[in-house]
Amino acid sequence: MAFVIFLVPCFVVGTDMAFSCQNADDFVGASSPGDIIIGGLFAVHSEMLHPDEEPIKPVIQNCAGFEIQVFLQTLAMIHAIETINNSTLLSGVTLGYEIYDTCAEVTKAMASALRFLSKFNSSENAVEFKCNYSDYIPRVKAVTGASYSEVSMAVSRLLALQLIPQVSPASSAEILSDKIRFPSFFRTIPSDFHQTRAMTHLIHESGWNWIGVIATDDDNGRFALESFGVQAMVNNVCIAFKEMLPAYLSDSTFHTKVDQAIEKIVKETGVNVIVVFMRQFHVLKLFKKAIERNVNKIWIASDNWSAAVKISTIPNIRQLGTVVGFGFKSGDISSFQEFLRNLHEKPTENNKFLREYIMLLSVCAHLEYHDFQTCIANQSQDDLLENDGSKPQFWRDDFLNANVEPGFIHRTMLAVYAIAHAIKRQCKDRDCKDPSAFTPWELLENLKKVTIIDADKEVKFDSNGDMSTSYDVLLWKEIDGHMEITTMAEYNAEKGGFIFEDEEKKKDFLALKKVQSTCSQHCRPGQVKKVTESPHTCCYECVYCPENHYSNQTDMDYCHRCNNKTYWAPTNSTTCYRKTIYFLAWTDWFAIFLLFLSAFGIVLVLSICVIFTKNLDTPVVKASGGLTVCYIILFSHFLIFLSTVFFIDVPTEFKCKTRQALFGISFTLCISCILIKSLKILLAFSFDPKLQTFLKCMYKPIPTVVTCTGIQVIICTSWLIFRTPFVSQNFSIPRAIILECNEGSIIAFGIMLGYISALAFICFIFAFKGRKLPENYNEAKFITFGMLIYFIAWIVFIPVYATTFGKYLPAVEIIVVLISNYGILCCTFLPKCYIIIYKQETNTKSAFLKMVYTYSSKSAGSVAVSRISLDSKSSSLQATITDSCKTENDSVNGNCHFQVPGQPLIKGKDLPENAARTMARKRVSSI
C-alpha cells in the first residue's frame, strides 16, 4: 500500500504522451490499405497537452492519458473491418481504414477531418476548394466516430461540406438529430432525449424529486443538461443544483471546480441522488475526491461511464453509495473477445495505439489490477522510452476483456457494418475496386436505406439518422468483495417502461426507493402541496385539504372538489362521502309523538261523534246546530288531523300537493260551519232590530258554507295548477340533504292561510258579539276562545317557520295545525260533551227553557230601558220617570212602574210571565 501511495504523485506529475507528429503520416494512429477507406475518430487519449512557451504556435500537440475503453473501440472497428473483408459481404472489395486520435479535443479532431477531406491520391494531402463537390473524391468514403458529441458536432459540420457520411457509436447529443445542421451525421445509438427520459422515469418511479446534476462544460454536457431539465420538469423532478466542470483536464480551474462540486454535494443534505453527465476521466477525478470526503449518495450514470470498469475498480468505491446507470443494449461480441485473445499476435507496425499499449503493459506489469490501470492511464512518455527494451514484453489477456464495455463495442461494430451494407448497395452495378467508382454523397443516400440484421432483429436508421435501441439499466453491485456491473433491467425507449428478467432484479430496483431524496416530505392522501417561497415546485408544505375537498394520491398539486350537492368531505379527507338524506321519518321520536297527537285527535273526533249520536235529541246537541252540522265540523277536524300524515316520511309529489290543499280546504270548511253557527246564535239572541235584519240577510247556511269553501277550493286549485308544490333537496346543511316540499309559491301559500285567517276573524267578531249568552250554553264564548287560540298559534308560526330549516320544518307546521285544530275542537265540543256526560240534569228541555227564559227576561228589560232613553232624547221632551216601589201595596207584588209620556204604564216584574215564556220559546226555536 505504501508503494501505491508513493506512485500516486508520480502518476500525477507524469503524462503519457503519444509519439510526436512530424509529418502527416505520423498523424495517423492506425491504418490499413484497402479499395475503400473508412476513417475513424476516437479519443484514445483523454487530453491534449498545451505548451507553456510564448507565443503559442499553430502546432498539433501531443496527447496524454491513455484510455483503455476507447482503445478497445478502435480495436472493435479494426475487427469489424477484418471480419467483413474475410466474408463475402462485399464480393472481393476490401475495406481499409485510417483511425485518428482526437484526444477528446475539437482542434485535434478538426485536423483529422481536414485529412479526410483531402483529395484521394494527393501527395500533398491538400483540400481543394470547389463550389461543387459532386465529383470530388476525398481520401475516405465514410467516417466512424467520434467518441464525444462536442467533437462530432464540429467534425460533422466540416464533413457536411462534401456530404461524407459520419456514423458515430457514442455521440448522443439530441441536437445531432437535426438533419438541417448535420445532414451527413448518423449514429447507432438513440439520442440523449431517450436517455434523459429514462433517467427521469427512474427518478420519478423511485420517489425522488430533489436531485443534483453535474456535467462537463461542453456541448455534450450542456445539451444533455438541457434535455434532462425538460424531462425533469415533465416528471415533476426538481434540480437542486447544477455544477459544471471544465471540459479539459488541462484547465487550471478543474480541481477547484471539482472541490466546489463536492462542497455543494456535502452542503445539500437533502439531495441524495446525483445525475452525472461527464466523461470517464472527469468522473474518475470527482469520485476520488468524493471518497476522500466520505460522500454517500445514489449516482445516476450516463452512457459515457455507466459501464466503465476503471471507475468501478476504484479503491473504496463502495463508500460512494449506489451507482445506477444506463448503457446501450449490447449484442453478441464473442468474436471480438476472441480477437482480443489473439491480439498479441497482431502486427504493430501500422497501429501506434497497440504499440503504445504493449509498452504500457511492460512498464506497469508489477502492479495489481487497479494500480495497473492507473499506471497505464498516467505513465509518461519518458518512462516508456526509459523502459523500452529493458523489460521483456508482457501481456495480460484478462485486462482487456475485463475493460470491455459491451454496449460501445457492439455499437462500434454496428457502425462499421452499416457503412459496409451501404457500400454493398452502392456497388451493385459498378466496380468498387476503383476508388473513384462513387462519391461519398452517393453512399450517404444508400446509408439512409440500410437495414441490418442484429440479433435476429432488423435495425435501421430513422429519419433523424438515429438507430433506435433499448437501454440496459446497470447496477453496480458488490459481489464477493468486488464491484460488479450487473444488468438490473431493460428500458424500452419506444414504450418508456422498465422490463425485468426476474423478481430478484425487480427487488433490486424497488430497493432504490428506500433512499429519500426530496425537498419536502411526501404529502399523504388528504393533503395537498402548498408552494413555498422557494423557486422550486418540489419544495412545498403539506396542508390539509379543506372541507368538501379531497386528495386520494400522494403529493397531489390540488384537492379535488366534491359534488357539493350530493357529497361532502371533512378536512384532511381522502374521499368524498355521500350526504345523508334527512326527512321527518316515521321512526323519528318527534314524528311518533306528533302522530300520536294526531291519532288521539282522530279518536277524540270519533268519540264526540259517538256521544252526539247517542244524545241526538237532547237540547245540547240541538243547540249545537243539529247532527248534520256537527258531523260536517267533526269531519273537517278529522281531515285536518289526517292531513298531518302527509307531512311525515319521504316527501313525494303527491304528498306535497295533497297536504296543504287538504288542510286548507278542511280548515275552511270547519271555520265556515262555525261562522254559520255564530251568525245563528247572534241572530237568536239579538234584540236590535237593525242587527237582526242584517243577520237575517246574512244567514244563508248552505250558500255561505259552499261559497266560503269554494273560494278556498279555487285558491288551492289555482295554486296546484300554476305553481304546484314539488319535492326539493335542501343543501343548506353541509353534510346532509334535506328532502322537503317546496311550496311552489309562498304567495299562494300565504293567500290560502290569509283567507282562512279572514274567515276566522269574521267568525271571531260574530262570536264575540254573542259572548253573553246563557251561561251553560254560551257556545259563542268558546268559539271566541277557539279563534283566539288559532290566531295565537298562526301568528307564532310565521316567524318560527321562516327561521326554521332542516328535517323538523314540517313538524313546525304540524304542531301549529294540531294546536289550532285541538283549540277549535275542544272549545267547540268539549263543553257540550261535559254537559252531556256530567251535567245531565241541565241537558233537559225544561232546564234549557228556564235558563233561556231568565236570559230573555234580563235582555228584554235592558232593551226597554234603552228604548226609553233613546225616545226621550230623540223627541227632546221632558221625560218623567216615576220609579216607585210601593212598600206596602205595590211592593208586595214586587212591581216596578215605568211611565213614559204618550205611553201606557208598564208594570210587573221584568215582563209578564207569559210574555217571557213566549219569548224564550222563540229563542229556542231559532237556535
Phi, psi and omega in degrees: 000320178300324179295321179295316179299322180294327184283331187304311179300324179296321182293323181291318182289318184283156176225144181267103185262138174285169181296143183295144179272110180260327177214180185298323181291328177294340183288335182285133180275320179209142183208160176202136182287162177182170178293322180234126183261133175248129179275156178224136178234114182221142179273074182294330175247150188275344180204158175252133182287148179241132183291148179271339185285157178243148352283163178286133181252152179285070181241133176290118186273166177285166181242163181218160177085082183289126182257109182299316185298320180285324175303320178295327178293323177296320177295325179295321177296315179298316180298317181297319180293319179295320179297318180295318180295330180272001180252183179259015185299318184254008173052060174090348178276128181257145177260138171246176181210153169226113184251131182241150179265119179276345182056028180058028185232129182297321182299313180295322180293323179294325176297319178295319181296324177298321178294323177298324183281346182296153186291141180299136178067019178271124182289338183266359182052042184269145175260115181280140174272128179219152172278338181223115181260022184297327182255008184281132180251105180278180183295324182236157178266335181201164182229137172254129181125184006261184184285327186239146184297321181300319179291318182296325179298314181292314182294320183296324178295324180286317180293334180294343178300321178248009181053046174281121181300136177234124181240113183257138176264004188217337183283114189246005182304137185296330183295336181290352175281352180283107185281352175282317180276330183230071188291335184253014183264133175228163175206150183265021179227164174284167177282169180297343177304315181288323180292314180293327176293320177297319179298313181293328175296317178298315180296316182294315182290338177275358177081019179260143175216007183228097189229164175248156181228133175235129182217161176280146183274066175220181183301318181298311181294318182293316180293321177297318179296320179296314179296318180296321179299320179295313180295323179297319180296320180297324183262017178058041176251131181254142179262111183290321179205156177231127178240128180250124178259146179305143184290336185243135180296336181284352179296131184294339181266004187301307184294326177295318179294323177297316179298320179295320178297317179296319178299320179295319179297317181293321183293318182278082184293334180281348180266111180246005179231125181239126176263131187237115173252085182215164174284163187299318184290334174291315180298321180301313180295318181296314184293323178298319178291322180294323178295321178298326182266009179056040177283131180230107183219179167260124183252125178258117189264139173280172184296342181296325186225007185298333181245023184283111182292325183293338175274320182292344181260011176299136178302138179063028180298334180296337181291340181289340183113223184247136177247123176238128184224173179238122179237157180290142179299129183264164175238203181281116179240024182298325180294325179291321178297324175293322177300319180294322181295334179258013186295327182295345179271351184284147176289152183246004185300317184258016180226091180295329181295316180292320180296319179293322180296320180295320178296321179295323178301317183293319182292321187259015187297334187278356187261157175286181193305298186292318178296326177298316180293319178297321178298317180298319183286338188242357183294140183271160177297324178299319179297321180297319181292322180293324185265356182294117177091346181278342179235148177293154178299136183237138182226137178233103182297323186289334188295311181295316180297324180292333182264005180292131171256099191307321182298311181293320180298314182296318182290330176291315178296323180295324178296317179295317181295324178298317178296318181297320179292326176294320177297320180300316178296324183289330187263018180296319187239028179207159181272102185276001173291339175274118182301337180268014182293330178207161180257162181300323183293332175291321178296327180301318181296322179287329180296328179295335185259002186292139172232128183242142174269115181232114182056047178064018177235143177278129176233145180204169179278141176274187184295341178268000182082011180261152176251113184289134179206166178273167176250145168269128175272112187261139177237125176278115189233133180280120180231121180055040176082000180239144179278117180250143177264107185250156177270116182270323182200175174241136178254120179276110186294329182284315182271341178072041180221163180262139180239130183247139180286322182209174182292330181297317179289328177293324176296321177299321179293315181292334180295339178296333182292344180294335179275129179263131175217077182226148177288326179227159177293151180296136176278126181287162171304137186100348178242166180220151181282131175245117185294134179267193180288348180296143178289348182270134179288343180280348178261115187205171173252151177262119178239154181289144173295137180290175180299143182068020173227157180209160170223134185244012178226167179281143175057048178280143182279339180207159178267139175284144179268135176285156171289103189299340182282327185237347183229161176213164178211139175282175174298143179063045183260148177257357180201169175261147179248140178292133180294144177285132179271123182246144170198167182283093187279163178299329186274353179293136184298325181289320177297320178298319180296316179294319177297324177297317178295320178295315180297320178297322177296319178296317177299319179297318177299314180296322179295318178297320177302315180296315181298314181292325179294318180291334182246045186298323187266006181279155181299325182298315180294317180295321180293340179278002177107000181095166185292328183296310180298318179298320179296319180297314181296316180295323177296321176298315178299322179298315180295324179295315176298322181292327182297336180295337179297328183284353177271354188247152179077189188298124178295139174231167179301319181296315180296317182297323181282330187277319194296315183287319179296316180297316179295313184297313182291318180296316182292322177297317178300318179297311181295323179298317179294319179293325176299317178298318178297319180297318178297319183294317180294318180295322178294322184290325186249014178268133179253006179271117184300318181297317179295321179298320179298317179295317182292326179294324178291323182283332188281089174232085193308302187292311178301321182295312180297316181295318181294311182299315180290323181297321178300317179295324177297319179296317180299312182293322180295315178298320178301313182291334182277312189268321181224064188292144174297152182212165179280131179228160177252125180261120183255018184292335176269125190305320188251016184217156172244120180266115174277122183212166177268122172274126188292354178082306179217113176295328179295314178296320177299317179294321179297319180299311180292323179296321179296317177298319181296321179297315177298319180295325180292317177299316179299319179298318181296312181295319180293324179294324177297326183258026184290343185258045176279178177308138192302312185284348182235029184278076181291326180299324179298315181288328175297320177301313178299317180299318179294322177298317177300318179300311183297315181299316182298315185280334174293319176292327184299319188303306180291326180294315181295323182288334184254358182261140174217164181110187186289344182269006177299316176299329181296328178299314180292324177299316181300314180296318178299315181295317181298309181295321181292313177298319181300312181290319181297312183292318180291333182275319191246330185295322176300322179292318178297325178297317179293316181299320186271315190254343179233062183292334181293337178268353181264048177236162183294320181294315180295320179297317180295321181298316181291320178294322178300311180300314180297318182295321179299313179296319182294321181294318179299316181293326179293319180298317179297320180296319181294318179300314180299317182292318183294322181293324180286319184291324182272351180056030179264155177285109180263127179248118182251116180259114183241091182233129177252101182300126183286340183254296185274307185286324185288347179296319179274356180067033183268145173244142186246131178243123182240123177237133179303134180080002181235150177289154180291132180256125181237170173112185171292207185305310179212159173299147186300319182292326178293319178298319181294321179297316179298317180301318180296322180296319181296317181296318181296324180289323177292000000 
